[in-house]
Amino acid sequence: MSGSCLVWLRRDLRLADHAALHHALARHARVFCAFVFDTDILQPLLEQGLQRDRRVDFIRRTLLELDDDLARHGGRLVVRHGRAVEEIPRLARELGVAAVYANRDYEPAAIARDDRVSAALAAARIGFEDFKDQVIFERAEILTGAGKPYAVFTPYRAAWQKRLAARDLAPLAVPALDGRLGQVPFATRVPELQELGFAASDLDCIKLPTGARGAAWLFQQFLPRLADYKTARDFPARRGVSYLSVHLRFGTISIRELARHAHAQPDEGAQTWLSELIWRDFYQQILWHHPRVVDRAFRPEYDAIEWDQAPQLLAAWCAGRTGYPLVDAAMRQLNRSGYMHNRLRMLTASFFCKDLLLDWRLGERYFAQQLNDYDLAANNGGWQWAASTGCDAQPYFRIFNPLTQSQKFDPDGSFIRRYVPELARFAPPHIHAPWLAPLDVQRAAGCLIGRDYPAPVVDHAAARLRALERYGRAQPARGAS
């Protein structure tokens, strides 16, 4: 072992089963850990008016836990606030480290940032190395027989599972930290939210546990429900999913731990959950191979779709006032808590693109502002799937019917009642389509449609035909190469 190194934490906010920390401790006598509140990321949030961003609050609370854990082993977490491309090289020089280690990020902006950091470090004769940590397989590890990236999930999943070996899921041992953490030669602390330009969020009100301890608690809560995951996951009123997405996003739990547990269970629930974890890898490799999907359709012909310019419809969708109860309940859940059930993400995105005929990029951008678990690859992949513009996407002629989706996945209306209280006194079937309820039923429910709750902003049947026509026009001419 030689010298000291700096582990730069980003979306891997834990100490256990941590690739960069594992390699740092294996190669260096002393290790420092640091996090940068990167103003290149934070400033756009502030400019969008997101001063109470739950994600920043989540990160800060998680850093407090990390700092406490490091302190118990004789170290401290170094926290900086500034541009990471400047702060990390500066900090590496101040600490006199031989190298900086980090876990890999696959987003185009992150790749560009890391290239700049690596170049600045190299100029100072300091090494930079990154490692795979947030996925099981990355970049070009899973390719077709022709050596091309997969664009369809099912064969990708088959290849992923065929390639899988025990070593891919094995935890990366982090040796005892006592005596291995470098003594930080200057004062350091986790800054207050106000110092970052942010204000306290409602994390306590929505009861979102933070840090590695919060992730471990949620995982233990999920395990007894795992066997029922395949069926329970589609019903938003049921506690059927893991609620771990935000922890996967910020790396407060290891993907290897979750995939290892799911892979070891033979039942359909565990295997269905494993498939969802594989989707994460799939979208990350799509983003890495095709960075253009950030702002363009994966299928270029769909860049020609003529989207409507309808700010009033966009505003109604954002506020959860479209007149379609399950769509509105989903949007209000998102606005209130920063969370949306996956079934409802598909429904609201499909409604946005194919009922309202609005550009998927606008909806994706709103989700990016609101979701606690916002992840560029997964969010972009999900939106392009719903819009039929992406890889392995829903065919354009398959259009979710918001009424039948409501009847199927919230049959008694309990989810709708929770988030759209105006409709609480409607019983099925009227709660799914209150605009069809007779006037005496509306009066008895204390909710007149058009006064107390909006009438539908579009007619689904007519909107469906318009969507088919618009998408049809974007299809390549038959026989075209």
C-alpha positions as CSV (number, residue, x, y, z in Angstrom):
1,M,0.0,0.0,0.0
2,S,1.2,3.5,-0.8
3,G,0.3,7.0,0.1
4,S,-3.2,8.3,0.5
5,C,-6.2,8.8,-1.8
6,L,-9.5,10.6,-1.9
7,V,-12.8,8.8,-2.5
8,W,-15.2,11.2,-4.2
9,L,-18.8,10.3,-3.3
10,R,-21.5,11.1,-5.7
11,R,-24.5,8.8,-6.2
12,D,-23.1,6.2,-3.8
13,L,-23.8,7.6,-0.4
14,R,-22.9,4.6,1.8
15,L,-19.8,2.9,3.2
16,A,-20.8,-0.8,2.8
17,D,-20.3,-2.7,-0.5
18,H,-18.8,0.4,-2.1
19,A,-16.6,-0.2,-5.1
20,A,-14.4,2.9,-5.0
21,L,-13.9,2.7,-1.2
22,H,-13.1,-1.1,-1.6
23,H,-10.4,-0.4,-4.1
24,A,-9.1,2.6,-2.2
25,L,-8.6,0.7,1.0
26,A,-7.0,-2.2,-0.9
27,R,-4.4,0.1,-2.5
28,H,-3.7,3.0,-0.1
29,A,-2.7,3.3,3.5
30,R,-4.9,6.4,4.2
31,V,-8.2,7.2,2.7
32,F,-10.2,10.5,2.7
33,C,-13.9,10.7,1.7
34,A,-15.5,13.8,0.2
35,F,-18.7,15.0,-1.3
36,V,-19.3,18.2,-3.3
37,F,-22.6,20.1,-3.4
38,D,-22.0,20.8,-7.1
39,T,-23.3,24.3,-8.0
40,D,-23.5,23.1,-11.7
41,I,-26.3,20.8,-10.5
42,L,-27.8,22.9,-7.7
43,Q,-28.0,26.3,-9.5
44,P,-30.5,25.2,-12.1
45,L,-32.7,23.9,-9.3
46,L,-32.6,27.3,-7.6
47,E,-33.4,29.0,-10.9
48,Q,-36.4,26.7,-11.3
49,G,-37.7,27.9,-7.9
50,L,-37.0,24.5,-6.2
51,Q,-35.6,25.9,-3.0
52,R,-37.4,23.2,-1.0
53,D,-36.0,20.4,-3.1
54,R,-36.4,17.2,-1.2
55,R,-33.5,15.6,-2.9
56,V,-31.0,18.2,-1.6
57,D,-32.5,17.7,1.9
58,F,-32.3,13.9,1.5
59,I,-28.6,14.2,0.4
60,R,-27.8,16.5,3.3
61,R,-29.4,14.2,5.9
62,T,-27.6,11.3,4.4
63,L,-24.3,13.1,4.6
64,L,-24.8,13.8,8.3
65,E,-25.2,10.1,8.8
66,L,-22.1,9.3,6.8
67,D,-20.1,12.0,8.6
68,D,-21.2,10.4,11.9
69,D,-20.2,6.9,10.7
70,L,-16.8,8.1,9.6
71,A,-16.2,10.0,12.9
72,R,-16.8,6.8,14.8
73,H,-13.9,5.3,12.9
74,G,-11.6,8.3,13.4
75,G,-12.3,10.2,10.2
76,R,-14.5,12.9,8.9
77,L,-16.5,13.6,5.7
78,V,-15.1,16.5,3.7
79,V,-17.9,18.5,2.2
80,R,-17.5,21.3,-0.3
81,H,-19.9,23.6,-2.0
82,G,-18.9,24.8,-5.4
83,R,-18.2,23.5,-8.9
84,A,-17.0,19.9,-8.6
85,V,-14.7,20.4,-11.6
86,E,-12.8,22.9,-9.5
87,E,-13.3,21.7,-5.9
88,I,-12.1,18.1,-6.4
89,P,-8.7,19.0,-7.9
90,R,-8.3,21.7,-5.3
91,L,-9.1,19.3,-2.5
92,A,-6.9,16.6,-3.8
93,R,-4.0,19.1,-3.8
94,E,-4.8,20.3,-0.3
95,L,-4.8,16.8,1.0
96,G,-1.7,15.7,-0.9
97,V,-3.3,12.5,-2.2
98,A,-1.8,10.3,-4.9
99,A,-5.2,9.5,-6.5
100,V,-8.9,10.2,-6.6
101,Y,-11.3,7.3,-6.8
102,A,-15.0,7.5,-7.7
103,N,-17.8,5.3,-8.9
104,R,-18.8,5.6,-12.5
105,D,-21.7,7.8,-13.7
106,Y,-23.2,7.3,-17.2
107,E,-25.0,10.5,-17.8
108,P,-23.5,12.7,-20.6
109,A,-23.0,15.7,-18.3
110,A,-21.4,13.6,-15.6
111,I,-19.0,12.0,-18.1
112,A,-17.9,15.4,-19.4
113,R,-17.4,16.6,-15.8
114,D,-15.3,13.5,-14.9
115,D,-13.2,14.0,-18.0
116,R,-12.5,17.6,-16.9
117,V,-11.6,16.5,-13.4
118,S,-9.4,13.7,-14.6
119,A,-7.5,16.2,-16.9
120,A,-7.0,18.7,-14.1
121,L,-5.8,16.0,-11.7
122,A,-3.4,14.6,-14.4
123,A,-1.9,18.1,-14.8
124,A,-1.2,18.0,-11.0
125,R,0.3,14.5,-11.3
126,I,-2.6,13.0,-9.4
127,G,-4.3,9.9,-10.6
128,F,-8.0,9.4,-11.3
129,E,-9.8,6.1,-11.5
130,D,-13.5,5.2,-11.6
131,F,-15.3,1.9,-11.0
132,K,-18.6,0.2,-11.8
133,D,-20.9,0.4,-8.8
134,Q,-24.5,1.5,-9.5
135,V,-25.3,-1.3,-12.0
136,I,-24.5,-5.0,-12.3
137,F,-23.5,-4.7,-16.0
138,E,-22.5,-1.5,-17.7
139,R,-21.7,0.1,-21.0
140,A,-20.6,-2.6,-23.5
141,E,-20.6,-5.6,-21.1
142,I,-23.9,-6.9,-22.6
143,L,-23.9,-6.9,-26.4
144,T,-25.7,-8.9,-29.1
145,G,-24.0,-11.6,-31.0
146,A,-23.2,-9.0,-33.7
147,G,-21.4,-6.9,-31.0
148,K,-24.2,-4.2,-31.0
149,P,-26.0,-2.8,-28.0
150,Y,-29.4,-4.2,-27.3
151,A,-32.4,-2.1,-28.1
152,V,-35.1,-4.6,-26.9
153,F,-35.4,-5.5,-23.3
154,T,-36.4,-9.2,-23.4
155,P,-33.3,-10.5,-25.2
156,Y,-31.2,-8.0,-23.2
157,R,-32.6,-9.6,-20.0
158,A,-31.9,-13.1,-21.3
159,A,-28.3,-12.1,-22.1
160,W,-27.9,-10.4,-18.7
161,Q,-29.1,-13.5,-16.9
162,K,-26.9,-15.8,-19.0
163,R,-23.8,-13.6,-18.3
164,L,-24.5,-13.4,-14.6
165,A,-22.0,-15.1,-12.3
166,A,-21.7,-15.3,-8.5
167,R,-18.9,-12.8,-8.6
168,D,-21.1,-10.1,-10.2
169,L,-23.4,-10.1,-7.1
170,A,-20.7,-10.6,-4.5
171,P,-20.4,-7.7,-2.0
172,L,-17.3,-5.7,-2.3
173,A,-15.6,-6.0,1.1
174,V,-14.8,-2.8,2.9
175,P,-12.1,-3.5,5.5
176,A,-12.3,-2.1,9.0
177,L,-12.0,1.7,8.8
178,D,-10.3,2.2,12.2
179,G,-6.8,3.6,11.6
180,R,-7.3,3.8,7.8
181,L,-9.1,7.2,7.5
182,G,-6.9,10.2,6.9
183,Q,-6.9,13.0,9.5
184,V,-8.5,16.0,7.7
185,P,-6.1,18.9,8.3
186,F,-8.8,21.6,8.3
187,A,-12.2,22.2,9.8
188,T,-15.0,20.5,7.9
189,R,-18.8,20.0,8.4
190,V,-22.0,19.4,6.5
191,P,-23.4,22.8,5.6
192,E,-26.9,23.9,6.5
193,L,-29.5,23.9,3.7
194,Q,-29.7,27.7,4.0
195,E,-26.0,28.0,3.3
196,L,-26.6,26.1,0.0
197,G,-29.4,28.5,-0.9
198,F,-32.2,25.9,0.0
199,A,-34.8,25.6,2.6
200,A,-36.1,22.7,4.7
201,S,-38.3,20.3,2.8
202,D,-41.2,18.1,4.0
203,L,-39.2,14.9,4.3
204,D,-40.5,14.4,7.8
205,C,-44.1,14.9,6.8
206,I,-43.9,12.4,3.9
207,K,-41.9,10.0,6.2
208,L,-39.1,9.3,3.7
209,P,-36.3,7.6,5.6
210,T,-32.8,8.8,4.6
211,G,-29.3,7.3,4.5
212,A,-28.1,3.8,4.5
213,R,-30.0,3.0,7.8
214,G,-33.2,4.2,6.2
215,A,-32.6,2.1,3.1
216,A,-31.9,-1.0,5.2
217,W,-35.1,-0.4,7.1
218,L,-37.2,-0.1,3.9
219,F,-35.6,-3.3,2.5
220,Q,-36.4,-5.3,5.6
221,Q,-40.0,-4.0,5.4
222,F,-40.2,-5.1,1.8
223,L,-38.9,-8.6,2.2
224,P,-42.1,-10.1,3.7
225,R,-44.0,-8.6,0.7
226,L,-41.6,-9.8,-2.0
227,A,-43.3,-13.0,-2.8
228,D,-46.5,-11.1,-3.7
229,Y,-44.6,-8.4,-5.8
230,K,-45.7,-9.7,-9.2
231,T,-49.4,-9.1,-8.5
232,A,-49.3,-6.4,-5.8
233,R,-47.0,-4.0,-7.7
234,D,-49.7,-2.9,-10.1
235,F,-52.2,-1.6,-7.5
236,P,-51.2,1.9,-6.2
237,A,-53.5,1.7,-3.1
238,R,-51.6,-1.4,-1.9
239,R,-48.2,-1.5,-0.3
240,G,-46.8,-3.7,-3.0
241,V,-43.5,-2.2,-4.1
242,S,-40.2,-1.7,-2.3
243,Y,-40.1,2.1,-2.2
244,L,-36.3,1.8,-2.6
245,S,-36.0,3.8,-5.8
246,V,-34.7,6.9,-4.2
247,H,-32.1,4.9,-2.3
248,L,-31.0,3.2,-5.5
249,R,-30.8,6.6,-7.1
250,F,-28.5,8.0,-4.4
251,G,-26.7,4.8,-3.7
252,T,-27.6,4.5,0.0
253,I,-28.1,0.8,-0.7
254,S,-26.1,-1.5,-3.0
255,I,-27.7,-2.8,-6.2
256,R,-25.6,-5.9,-5.7
257,E,-27.3,-6.6,-2.4
258,L,-30.8,-6.2,-3.9
259,A,-30.1,-8.2,-7.0
260,R,-28.3,-10.9,-5.0
261,H,-31.4,-11.4,-2.8
262,A,-33.8,-11.4,-5.7
263,H,-31.7,-13.8,-7.8
264,A,-31.6,-16.3,-4.9
265,Q,-35.4,-16.5,-4.6
266,P,-37.1,-18.9,-7.0
267,D,-40.7,-17.4,-6.7
268,E,-42.3,-15.2,-9.3
269,G,-42.4,-12.2,-7.1
270,A,-38.6,-12.1,-6.6
271,Q,-38.0,-12.9,-10.3
272,T,-40.3,-10.1,-11.4
273,W,-38.5,-7.7,-9.0
274,L,-35.2,-8.8,-10.4
275,S,-36.5,-8.0,-13.9
276,E,-37.3,-4.5,-12.7
277,L,-33.7,-4.1,-11.5
278,I,-32.4,-5.3,-14.8
279,W,-34.5,-2.5,-16.5
280,R,-32.2,-0.1,-14.6
281,D,-29.1,-1.6,-16.2
282,F,-30.9,-1.6,-19.6
283,Y,-31.7,2.1,-19.5
284,Q,-28.3,3.0,-18.3
285,Q,-26.6,1.2,-21.2
286,I,-29.1,2.8,-23.6
287,L,-28.1,6.3,-22.3
288,W,-24.4,5.4,-22.5
289,H,-24.6,4.1,-26.1
290,H,-27.1,6.7,-27.3
291,P,-26.6,10.0,-25.4
292,R,-28.8,11.7,-28.0
293,V,-31.9,10.3,-26.2
294,V,-31.5,13.1,-23.6
295,D,-33.4,15.4,-25.9
296,R,-34.3,13.4,-29.0
297,A,-36.3,10.3,-29.8
298,F,-34.5,7.0,-29.8
299,R,-36.4,6.3,-32.9
300,P,-35.6,9.3,-35.1
301,E,-38.7,9.1,-37.2
302,Y,-40.7,10.2,-34.1
303,D,-38.9,13.5,-33.9
304,A,-41.3,14.4,-36.7
305,I,-44.4,14.1,-34.6
306,E,-46.4,17.3,-34.5
307,W,-47.1,18.0,-30.8
308,D,-49.8,20.4,-29.7
309,Q,-48.9,23.8,-28.1
310,A,-51.5,23.8,-25.3
311,P,-50.2,25.5,-22.1
312,Q,-53.6,25.2,-20.4
313,L,-53.6,21.4,-20.8
314,L,-50.0,21.2,-19.6
315,A,-51.0,23.3,-16.5
316,A,-54.1,21.0,-15.9
317,W,-52.0,17.9,-16.1
318,C,-49.3,19.3,-13.7
319,A,-51.9,20.3,-11.2
320,G,-53.9,17.1,-11.3
321,R,-57.0,18.7,-12.7
322,T,-57.6,16.9,-16.0
323,G,-61.0,15.5,-15.0
324,Y,-59.7,11.9,-15.2
325,P,-59.6,10.8,-11.5
326,L,-56.7,8.3,-11.5
327,V,-54.5,10.6,-13.6
328,D,-55.2,13.4,-11.3
329,A,-54.7,11.3,-8.1
330,A,-51.3,10.3,-9.5
331,M,-50.2,13.8,-10.3
332,R,-51.3,15.0,-6.9
333,Q,-49.4,12.2,-5.2
334,L,-46.3,13.3,-7.1
335,N,-46.8,17.0,-6.2
336,R,-47.5,16.2,-2.6
337,S,-44.8,13.6,-1.9
338,G,-42.3,13.5,-4.8
339,Y,-43.2,9.9,-5.4
340,M,-45.4,8.3,-8.0
341,H,-46.3,4.6,-8.4
342,N,-44.7,3.0,-11.5
343,R,-48.1,1.9,-12.9
344,L,-49.2,5.5,-12.7
345,R,-46.0,6.8,-14.2
346,M,-46.9,4.8,-17.3
347,L,-50.5,6.0,-17.2
348,T,-49.8,9.7,-16.7
349,A,-47.1,9.8,-19.3
350,S,-49.3,8.0,-21.9
351,F,-52.1,10.4,-21.1
352,F,-49.8,13.3,-21.5
353,C,-48.5,12.2,-25.0
354,K,-51.4,10.5,-26.5
355,D,-54.5,12.1,-25.0
356,L,-53.2,15.6,-24.6
357,L,-50.7,15.3,-27.6
358,L,-48.0,17.2,-25.7
359,D,-44.3,16.7,-26.3
360,W,-42.9,14.0,-24.0
361,R,-39.9,16.2,-23.2
362,L,-42.2,18.6,-21.4
363,G,-43.6,15.9,-19.2
364,E,-40.2,14.3,-18.6
365,R,-38.9,17.7,-17.5
366,Y,-41.7,18.1,-15.0
367,F,-41.0,14.6,-13.5
368,A,-37.4,15.6,-13.3
369,Q,-38.3,18.6,-11.2
370,Q,-40.7,16.6,-8.9
371,L,-39.4,13.1,-8.5
372,N,-37.4,12.3,-5.4
373,D,-35.9,9.3,-7.3
374,Y,-35.2,11.3,-10.5
375,D,-32.7,9.4,-12.6
376,L,-32.0,10.6,-16.1
377,A,-31.7,7.2,-17.7
378,A,-34.8,5.7,-16.1
379,N,-36.9,8.8,-16.4
380,N,-36.0,9.3,-20.1
381,G,-36.5,5.6,-20.8
382,G,-39.9,5.5,-19.1
383,W,-41.1,8.6,-20.9
384,Q,-39.9,7.4,-24.3
385,W,-41.5,4.0,-23.6
386,A,-44.9,5.6,-22.9
387,A,-44.5,8.0,-25.9
388,S,-43.6,5.1,-28.2
389,T,-40.5,7.1,-29.3
390,G,-38.0,4.9,-27.4
391,C,-36.3,1.6,-27.5
392,D,-38.6,-1.4,-27.0
393,A,-41.4,1.1,-26.5
394,Q,-45.1,0.5,-26.3
395,P,-46.4,0.5,-29.9
396,Y,-47.9,3.8,-30.8
397,F,-51.3,2.3,-31.5
398,R,-51.5,0.9,-27.9
399,I,-53.0,3.8,-25.9
400,F,-53.8,3.5,-22.3
401,N,-57.5,4.2,-21.6
402,P,-57.5,6.2,-18.3
403,L,-61.0,4.9,-17.4
404,T,-60.3,1.2,-17.8
405,Q,-56.9,1.6,-16.1
406,S,-58.7,3.2,-13.2
407,Q,-61.3,0.5,-13.0
408,K,-58.7,-2.3,-13.2
409,F,-56.0,-1.0,-10.9
410,D,-58.0,1.1,-8.3
411,P,-61.3,-0.8,-8.5
412,D,-62.8,0.5,-5.3
413,G,-61.4,4.0,-5.8
414,S,-59.4,4.0,-2.5
415,F,-56.3,5.6,-4.1
416,I,-58.4,8.2,-5.9
417,R,-60.2,9.1,-2.6
418,R,-56.8,9.6,-0.9
419,Y,-55.5,12.2,-3.3
420,V,-58.7,13.6,-4.9
421,P,-60.9,14.2,-1.8
422,E,-63.5,16.1,-3.8
423,L,-64.5,12.6,-5.1
424,A,-64.4,10.8,-1.8
425,R,-68.2,10.3,-1.6
426,F,-68.5,8.8,-5.0
427,A,-68.8,5.0,-5.1
428,P,-67.8,2.8,-8.0
429,P,-68.4,2.9,-10.8
430,H,-69.0,6.7,-10.7
431,I,-65.7,7.5,-9.0
432,H,-63.8,6.4,-12.1
433,A,-65.9,8.6,-14.5
434,P,-67.7,11.1,-12.3
435,W,-68.7,13.2,-15.4
436,L,-71.0,10.4,-16.4
437,A,-72.8,10.3,-13.0
438,P,-76.4,11.5,-12.9
439,L,-76.8,15.0,-11.4
440,D,-78.6,13.6,-8.4
441,V,-75.6,11.3,-7.7
442,Q,-73.2,14.3,-8.0
443,R,-75.3,16.3,-5.6
444,A,-75.4,13.4,-3.1
445,A,-71.6,13.2,-3.3
446,G,-71.3,16.9,-2.7
447,C,-69.3,17.3,-5.9
448,L,-70.7,18.9,-9.1
449,I,-68.6,18.1,-12.1
450,G,-67.5,21.4,-13.8
451,R,-67.8,23.3,-10.5
452,D,-66.2,21.2,-7.7
453,Y,-64.1,19.0,-9.9
454,P,-63.2,19.6,-13.5
455,A,-64.9,17.9,-16.4
456,P,-62.5,16.0,-18.7
457,V,-60.2,18.3,-20.5
458,V,-60.3,16.0,-23.6
459,D,-62.5,13.2,-24.8
460,H,-60.4,10.1,-24.7
461,A,-62.0,8.4,-27.7
462,A,-61.5,11.5,-29.9
463,A,-58.0,12.1,-28.5
464,R,-57.1,8.5,-29.3
465,L,-58.0,8.9,-33.0
466,R,-56.0,12.2,-33.2
467,A,-53.0,10.4,-31.7
468,L,-53.2,7.6,-34.1
469,E,-53.4,10.0,-37.0
470,R,-50.4,12.1,-35.8
471,Y,-48.2,9.0,-35.1
472,G,-49.3,7.4,-38.3
473,R,-48.0,10.4,-40.3
474,A,-44.6,9.9,-38.6
475,Q,-44.2,6.3,-39.8
476,P,-41.6,5.7,-42.4
477,A,-43.0,5.0,-45.9
478,R,-43.4,1.3,-46.6
479,G,-40.4,0.0,-48.3
480,A,-38.2,2.9,-47.3
481,S,-34.7,2.0,-46.1
